[in-house]
Amino acid sequence: MAKRNGLKMVRQLQIYDLIYEVYNDAVYGPEDIMSRFGISRRMLQRDLKDLRDCGLISVKYNREKNRYVPADDRKPDEPVPPRRSQHLNRLYRIGTLIRRLSSTDAESLELFGSELEEYLDYVAEAGKHPSEESPDDIADMRRFIIHHDIEFYDLKAEYYELFPDSNERTRQRDFKEMNRAGFRIYYSRRYGAYIYEAPQSS
C-alpha cells in the first residue's frame, strides 16, 4: 500500500505541475492528461479532487472548450478522514515547495561549475594562494568565476519559514519526495548548500 501511495503522490505532483500552467492560459483537457499519465478518467478526477481539496489548484472542466480553466476557490465537500487528511497536507506542502523554493537554473549552475574548475586548476598550477598573486593575476583568475548569474539559497531556512511546525525528518522526506516526482533538489558539498534546479517547462 505504501508503494501505491508513493506512486500516487508522484503522479499528483506531476499533474499539479502540468495543470498549474492553466493559470498561464495553457490548454489542457482530460484526454491530454489521461494520455500523458496513462490513467483513467475516474483516476484523473480523483487526483484533481485531491489537488483541489488540499488547496493547490482550483480548476474546472469547460466542456465547450474541452479544457480546464481556473475556477473559484472551493473547500472539501465532506469531512476528511485522518488518513486522507495526512495525504492532503503532505501534497499541499510539497506542491508549495515546488512553486515557492528559490531555484537555480541548471545551465547556469553547470557553467558556474565548469568555470570554477578552471579557476581551481589555475590556482593549483600557479602553486600559490590567490591572495599572493599580483593584481593582474587575480583579475585574470576572477574571469573564470561567474558573479551575477548564480546564487546559492538557504533552502532549509526557506522550508522552515514556509512550514515552521515541521521537523527535520519531515523536511528530509519532503525533499526526497520532490526528487521522486522529478523536481531535482539535493545538497552539494562542493557549494555547501542545497540546490533546487529550476523546473523545466512541460
Backbone hydrogen bonds in HBPLUS format (Angstrom, degrees):
<---DONOR---> <-ACCEPTOR-->    atom                        ^
c    i                          cat <-CA-CA->   ^        H-A-AA   ^      H-
h    n   atom  resd res      DA  || num        DHA   H-A  angle D-A-AA Bond
n    s   type  num  typ     dist DA aas  dist angle  dist       angle   num
A0005-ASN N   A0001-MET O   2.89 MM   4  6.15 160.7  1.93 152.7 158.1     1
A0006-GLY N   A0002-ALA O   2.86 MM   4  6.07 147.5  1.97 143.2 152.4     2
A0007-LEU N   A0003-LYS O   3.01 MM   4  6.32 156.3  2.07 150.7 156.0     3
A0008-LYS N   A0004-ARG O   2.94 MM   4  6.17 151.7  2.02 145.4 154.0     4
A0009-MET N   A0005-ASN O   2.94 MM   4  6.20 157.0  2.00 148.4 153.3     5
A0010-VAL N   A0006-GLY O   3.08 MM   4  6.33 167.0  2.10 150.8 153.8     6
A0011-ARG N   A0007-LEU O   2.94 MM   4  6.10 167.2  1.96 150.1 153.9     7
A0012-GLN N   A0008-LYS O   2.88 MM   4  6.05 164.5  1.91 152.7 157.2     8
A0013-LEU N   A0009-MET O   2.95 MM   4  6.13 156.5  2.01 151.5 157.6     9
A0014-GLN N   A0010-VAL O   3.02 MM   4  6.26 154.7  2.08 148.9 156.0    10
A0015-ILE N   A0011-ARG O   2.82 MM   4  6.09 154.1  1.88 152.3 160.2    11
A0016-TYR N   A0012-GLN O   2.83 MM   4  5.96 154.0  1.90 141.3 149.3    12
A0017-ASP N   A0013-LEU O   2.97 MM   4  6.23 155.4  2.03 142.7 148.6    13
A0018-LEU N   A0014-GLN O   3.07 MM   4  6.31 150.3  2.16 140.3 148.1    14
A0019-ILE N   A0015-ILE O   2.72 MM   4  5.92 177.5  1.72 164.9 165.1    15
A0020-TYR N   A0016-TYR O   2.85 MM   4  5.75 141.3  2.00 145.7 154.6    16
A0021-GLU N   A0018-LEU O   3.13 MM   3  5.80 151.8  2.21 113.9 120.7    17
A0022-VAL N   A0019-ILE O   2.91 MM   3  5.46 159.4  1.96 114.3 121.2    18
A0023-TYR N   A0020-TYR O   3.11 MM   3  5.93 154.2  2.18 119.3 124.1    19
A0024-ASN N   A0021-GLU O   2.81 MM   3  5.16 151.9  1.89 109.2 118.8    20
A0026-ALA N   A0021-GLU O   3.09 MM   5  5.35 159.1  2.14 136.8 133.8    21
A0025-ASP N   A0022-VAL O   3.03 MM   3  5.03 143.9  2.16 115.9 112.5    22
A0068-TYR N   A0028-TYR O   2.80 MM  40  6.00 150.9  1.88 164.0 162.3    23
A0032-ASP N   A0029-GLY O   3.13 MM   3  5.39 121.2  2.49 104.5 118.2    24
A0033-ILE N   A0029-GLY O   3.36 MM   4  6.72 160.2  2.40 155.8 160.0    25
A0034-MET N   A0030-PRO O   2.83 MM   4  6.00 170.9  1.84 163.0 166.1    26
A0035-SER N   A0031-GLU O   2.94 MM   4  5.87 159.0  1.98 144.3 149.9    27
A0036-ARG N   A0032-ASP O   3.08 MM   4  6.21 157.2  2.14 140.4 147.0    28
A0037-PHE N   A0033-ILE O   3.04 MM   4  6.17 156.5  2.10 152.9 157.7    29
A0038-GLY N   A0034-MET O   2.77 MM   4  5.43 117.8  2.16 136.3 149.7    30
A0039-ILE N   A0034-MET O   3.15 MM   5  4.98 146.2  2.27 129.1 137.8    31
A0044-LEU N   A0040-SER O   2.99 MM   4  6.26 159.1  2.03 149.7 155.8    32
A0045-GLN N   A0041-ARG O   2.90 MM   4  6.15 157.0  1.95 150.4 156.3    33
A0046-ARG N   A0042-ARG O   3.04 MM   4  6.35 151.4  2.13 143.3 150.9    34
A0047-ASP N   A0043-MET O   2.87 MM   4  6.16 158.7  1.92 152.4 158.3    35
A0048-LEU N   A0044-LEU O   2.89 MM   4  6.12 165.3  1.91 155.7 159.3    36
A0049-LYS N   A0045-GLN O   2.96 MM   4  6.07 147.7  2.06 138.7 148.0    37
A0050-ASP N   A0046-ARG O   3.00 MM   4  6.30 156.6  2.06 147.9 153.3    38
A0051-LEU N   A0047-ASP O   3.01 MM   4  6.31 160.8  2.05 149.9 155.1    39
A0052-ARG N   A0048-LEU O   2.84 MM   4  6.05 147.9  1.94 145.0 153.9    40
A0053-ASP N   A0049-LYS O   2.73 MM   4  5.86 169.1  1.74 154.9 158.6    41
A0054-CYS N   A0050-ASP O   2.93 MM   4  6.00 147.3  2.04 147.6 154.6    42
A0056-LEU N   A0051-LEU O   3.08 MM   5  5.55 135.9  2.28 163.9 174.6    43
A0057-ILE N   A0051-LEU O   3.34 MM   6  5.92 160.2  2.39 128.1 128.9    44
A0055-GLY N   A0052-ARG O   3.03 MM   3  5.23 145.0  2.15 102.6 113.5    45
A0071-ALA N   A0058-SER O   2.74 MM  13  5.29 157.0  1.79 141.2 135.8    46
A0060-LYS N   A0069-VAL O   2.87 MM   9  5.58 154.2  1.94 157.1 165.5    47
A0069-VAL N   A0060-LYS O   2.88 MM   9  5.58 160.9  1.92 159.8 165.1    48
A0062-ASN N   A0067-ARG O   2.81 MM   5  5.52 174.6  1.82 162.6 164.2    49
A0066-ASN N   A0062-ASN O   2.73 MM   4  5.63 121.7  2.07 143.5 161.6    50
A0067-ARG N   A0062-ASN O   3.31 MM   5  5.52 152.8  2.39 137.4 143.5    51
A0085-SER N   A0081-PRO O   2.85 MM   4  6.02 158.2  1.90 159.6 166.9    52
A0086-GLN N   A0082-PRO O   2.94 MM   4  6.18 151.4  2.02 149.0 155.2    53
A0087-HIS N   A0083-ARG O   3.18 MM   4  6.50 154.6  2.25 141.1 147.5    54
A0088-LEU N   A0084-ARG O   2.82 MM   4  6.09 165.1  1.85 157.4 161.2    55
A0089-ASN N   A0085-SER O   2.92 MM   4  6.07 157.1  1.97 147.2 153.4    56
A0090-ARG N   A0086-GLN O   3.10 MM   4  6.29 157.6  2.16 144.4 150.1    57
A0091-LEU N   A0087-HIS O   2.83 MM   4  6.04 160.5  1.87 153.5 159.8    58
A0092-TYR N   A0088-LEU O   2.91 MM   4  6.04 160.6  1.94 147.3 152.3    59
A0093-ARG N   A0089-ASN O   2.99 MM   4  6.16 158.7  2.03 142.7 148.8    60
A0094-ILE N   A0090-ARG O   2.95 MM   4  6.18 174.0  1.95 159.3 159.0    61
A0095-GLY N   A0091-LEU O   2.92 MM   4  5.93 160.1  1.96 147.3 153.9    62
A0096-THR N   A0092-TYR O   2.89 MM   4  5.95 152.2  1.97 145.1 152.7    63
A0097-LEU N   A0093-ARG O   3.01 MM   4  6.33 150.5  2.10 144.4 152.7    64
A0098-ILE N   A0094-ILE O   2.99 MM   4  6.27 156.7  2.04 150.5 155.9    65
A0099-ARG N   A0095-GLY O   3.36 MM   4  6.66 147.9  2.47 140.8 147.6    66
A0100-ARG N   A0096-THR O   2.79 MM   4  5.81 147.0  1.90 151.2 162.0    67
A0101-LEU N   A0097-LEU O   3.01 MM   4  5.31 167.8  2.03 138.0 140.1    68
A0104-THR N   A0196-TYR O   2.67 MM  92  5.88 155.5  1.72 149.7 158.2    69
A0198-ALA N   A0104-THR O   2.80 MM  94  5.31 157.2  1.85 126.1 130.4    70
A0109-LEU N   A0105-ASP O   2.97 MM   4  6.24 155.3  2.03 152.8 160.5    71
A0110-GLU N   A0106-ALA O   2.94 MM   4  6.17 158.1  1.99 148.6 154.1    72
A0111-LEU N   A0107-GLU O   2.97 MM   4  6.16 160.5  2.01 147.5 152.8    73
A0112-PHE N   A0108-SER O   2.84 MM   4  6.00 156.6  1.89 145.2 152.4    74
A0113-GLY N   A0109-LEU O   2.89 MM   4  6.13 160.8  1.93 149.7 154.4    75
A0114-SER N   A0110-GLU O   2.99 MM   4  6.22 155.9  2.05 146.0 152.4    76
A0115-GLU N   A0111-LEU O   2.90 MM   4  6.13 163.1  1.93 153.3 157.7    77
A0116-LEU N   A0112-PHE O   2.79 MM   4  5.99 155.0  1.85 151.1 158.9    78
A0117-GLU N   A0113-GLY O   2.98 MM   4  6.19 153.4  2.05 144.8 151.1    79
A0118-GLU N   A0114-SER O   3.20 MM   4  6.53 159.5  2.24 146.8 151.3    80
A0119-TYR N   A0115-GLU O   2.97 MM   4  6.26 153.6  2.04 145.7 153.5    81
A0120-LEU N   A0116-LEU O   2.85 MM   4  6.15 163.5  1.87 157.0 160.2    82
A0121-ASP N   A0117-GLU O   2.87 MM   4  6.07 158.1  1.92 151.9 158.2    83
A0122-TYR N   A0118-GLU O   2.90 MM   4  6.06 153.5  1.97 143.8 151.4    84
A0123-VAL N   A0119-TYR O   2.98 MM   4  6.32 157.7  2.03 149.4 155.1    85
A0124-ALA N   A0120-LEU O   2.91 MM   4  6.13 159.9  1.95 148.0 153.6    86
A0125-GLU N   A0121-ASP O   2.90 MM   4  6.10 160.7  1.93 151.5 156.2    87
A0126-ALA N   A0122-TYR O   2.96 MM   4  6.15 148.3  2.06 145.1 154.2    88
A0127-GLY N   A0123-VAL O   3.04 MM   4  6.28 134.1  2.26 140.3 152.3    89
A0127-GLY N   A0124-ALA O   3.19 MM   3  5.13 130.6  2.44  92.3 105.4    90
A0132-GLU N   A0129-HIS O   2.78 MM   3  5.44 158.4  1.83 126.1 133.3    91
A0133-GLU N   A0130-PRO O   3.11 MM   3  5.38 160.4  2.15 108.9 115.1    92
A0137-ASP N   A0134-SER O   2.98 MM   3  5.12 113.9  2.43 101.0 117.0    93
A0138-ILE N   A0134-SER O   2.90 MM   4  6.19 163.1  1.93 162.6 167.7    94
A0139-ALA N   A0135-PRO O   2.96 MM   4  6.13 160.0  2.00 146.2 151.5    95
A0140-ASP N   A0136-ASP O   2.92 MM   4  6.12 148.8  2.02 141.4 150.6    96
A0141-MET N   A0137-ASP O   2.83 MM   4  6.15 153.5  1.90 151.2 158.0    97
A0142-ARG N   A0138-ILE O   2.92 MM   4  6.10 157.0  1.97 150.2 156.7    98
A0144-PHE N   A0141-MET O   3.03 MM   3  5.83 166.1  2.05 122.1 126.4    99
A0145-ILE N   A0142-ARG O   3.03 MM   3  5.42 158.7  2.08 111.5 118.0   100
A0158-GLU N   A0154-ASP O   3.06 MM   4  6.41 153.8  2.13 145.6 153.6   101
A0159-TYR N   A0155-LEU O   2.87 MM   4  6.02 153.4  1.94 142.4 149.3   102
A0160-TYR N   A0156-LYS O   3.07 MM   4  6.40 164.9  2.09 154.7 156.5   103
A0161-GLU N   A0157-ALA O   2.94 MM   4  6.10 135.6  2.14 141.2 153.7   104
A0162-LEU N   A0158-GLU O   3.04 MM   4  6.30 148.6  2.14 145.8 153.3   105
A0162-LEU N   A0159-TYR O   3.10 MM   3  5.24 121.2  2.46  96.7 110.8   106
A0163-PHE N   A0159-TYR O   2.81 MM   4  6.07 156.4  1.86 150.8 158.7   107
A0166-SER N   A0163-PHE O   3.09 MM   3  5.69 167.9  2.10 121.5 125.3   108
A0171-ARG N   A0167-ASN O   3.00 MM   4  6.31 157.6  2.05 151.0 157.9   109
A0172-GLN N   A0168-GLU O   2.94 MM   4  6.17 161.8  1.98 151.7 155.5   110
A0173-ARG N   A0169-ARG O   3.06 MM   4  6.28 160.2  2.10 146.4 151.6   111
A0174-ASP N   A0170-THR O   2.87 MM   4  6.08 156.0  1.92 151.0 157.9   112
A0175-PHE N   A0171-ARG O   2.99 MM   4  6.24 161.8  2.03 153.6 157.7   113
A0176-LYS N   A0172-GLN O   2.97 MM   4  6.16 156.4  2.03 146.0 153.1   114
A0177-GLU N   A0173-ARG O   2.88 MM   4  6.11 151.7  1.96 146.5 154.0   115
A0178-MET N   A0174-ASP O   2.99 MM   4  6.27 149.9  2.09 145.7 153.6   116
A0179-ASN N   A0175-PHE O   3.15 MM   4  6.49 155.9  2.21 146.2 151.6   117
A0180-ARG N   A0176-LYS O   3.02 MM   4  6.36 156.6  2.08 147.3 153.7   118
A0181-ALA N   A0177-GLU O   3.04 MM   4  6.24 143.2  2.18 143.6 152.7   119
A0181-ALA N   A0178-MET O   3.19 MM   3  5.20 126.1  2.50  94.1 107.7   120
A0183-PHE N   A0178-MET O   2.84 MM   5  5.13 158.9  1.89 152.3 145.2   121
A0182-GLY N   A0179-ASN O   2.92 MM   3  5.08 159.3  1.96 107.6 114.0   122
A0197-GLU N   A0184-ARG O   3.04 MM  13  5.77 147.6  2.15 160.5 169.9   123
A0186-TYR N   A0195-ILE O   2.96 MM   9  5.44 152.7  2.03 146.2 154.4   124
A0195-ILE N   A0186-TYR O   2.69 MM   9  5.44 163.9  1.71 163.9 168.7   125
A0188-SER N   A0193-ALA O   2.89 MM   5  5.58 176.2  1.90 150.2 151.2   126
A0192-GLY N   A0188-SER O   2.75 MM   4  5.68 122.5  2.08 138.0 155.2   127
A0193-ALA N   A0188-SER O   3.27 MM   5  5.58 145.5  2.40 143.3 149.0   128
